[in-house]
Amino acid sequence: MTHMVLALSLSLVAVVPMITLERSVCFGTCPAYKVTIFDDGKVVYEGKDFVKRKGRVEARISKSELEELVGEFNRLNYLNLDDEYGVGDKCPESWTDYPSAVTSFTANGKTKRINHYLGCRGLPILDQLRALENKIDEVVNTKRWIE
């Protein structure tokens, strides 16, 4: 019985996503999709709107690519950032009709999720978040499913 509980516990841990990136539509034709990266390098892409490939596709990234992404999250001190960067007092300059990028990162049993409205400009952290979001796209090569 103990082995069954342990096996079930391990299988539940293995299905927890480590990194996600979800891009929303804008007032136009911005690609909307979600990418989920698991701790074993498995990638699940879900195309929604304005993408070449709609639906679910699975792929893999290497251990070194995953470590590179984790390093970027850690360098940004992601787990200690605000939960949202959008219109309001944390947004010195706001442009309308832009999409949002929602990322999440799980490390050491903690999960952090950040909603980043891409029309919000004027703070260095916003540029750093945008770079992180673009890095996820680059490592996963989402371009192959979007364009």
Residue pairs with C-beta under 8 A, 6 or more apart in sequence:
14 38
14 39
14 40
15 38
16 38
16 39
16 106
17 36
17 37
17 38
17 104
17 106
18 37
18 38
18 39
18 66
18 70
18 105
18 106
18 107
19 36
19 37
19 69
19 70
19 73
19 103
19 104
19 105
19 106
19 136
20 34
20 35
20 36
20 37
20 102
20 103
20 104
21 34
21 35
21 101
21 102
21 103
21 133
21 136
21 137
22 33
22 34
22 35
22 101
22 102
22 103
23 30
23 31
23 32
23 33
23 34
23 99
23 100
23 101
23 133
24 30
24 32
24 99
24 100
24 101
24 102
25 32
25 48
25 49
25 50
25 99
26 97
26 98
26 99
27 96
27 97
28 97
29 50
30 50
30 99
31 47
31 49
31 50
31 51
31 146
32 48
32 49
32 50
32 51
32 99
33 45
33 46
33 47
33 48
33 51
33 142
33 145
33 146
34 45
34 46
34 48
35 43
35 44
35 45
35 46
35 136
35 137
35 140
35 142
36 43
36 44
36 46
37 43
37 61
37 66
37 69
37 136
37 140
38 44
39 66
41 60
41 61
41 62
41 63
41 65
41 66
42 58
42 59
42 60
43 58
43 59
43 60
43 61
43 140
44 56
44 57
44 58
45 53
45 56
45 57
45 58
45 59
45 140
45 142
45 145
46 55
46 56
47 53
47 54
47 55
47 57
47 145
47 146
48 54
51 145
51 146
52 145
52 146
52 147
53 144
53 145
53 146
57 145
59 140
59 141
61 139
61 140
65 139
68 139
69 135
69 136
69 139
70 107
72 132
72 135
73 79
73 105
73 107
73 132
74 107
76 128
76 129
76 132
78 103
78 105
78 112
78 114
78 132
79 105
79 107
79 110
79 112
81 112
81 114
81 125
81 129
82 90
82 114
83 112
83 113
83 114
83 115
84 90
84 114
84 115
84 116
85 91
85 114
85 115
85 116
85 117
85 120
85 123
85 125
85 126
85 129
86 94
86 100
86 115
86 116
86 117
86 120
87 94
87 117
87 119
87 120
90 120
90 123
91 117
91 120
91 121
91 122
91 123
92 121
92 122
92 123
93 120
93 121
93 122
94 117
94 119
94 120
94 121
95 119
95 121
96 119
97 119
98 117
98 118
98 119
99 118
100 115
100 116
100 117
100 118
101 116
101 118
101 129
101 130
101 133
102 113
102 114
102 115
102 116
103 113
103 114
103 116
103 129
103 132
103 133
103 136
104 111
104 112
104 113
104 114
105 111
105 112
106 112
114 129
116 126
116 129
116 130
116 133
118 130
120 126
137 143
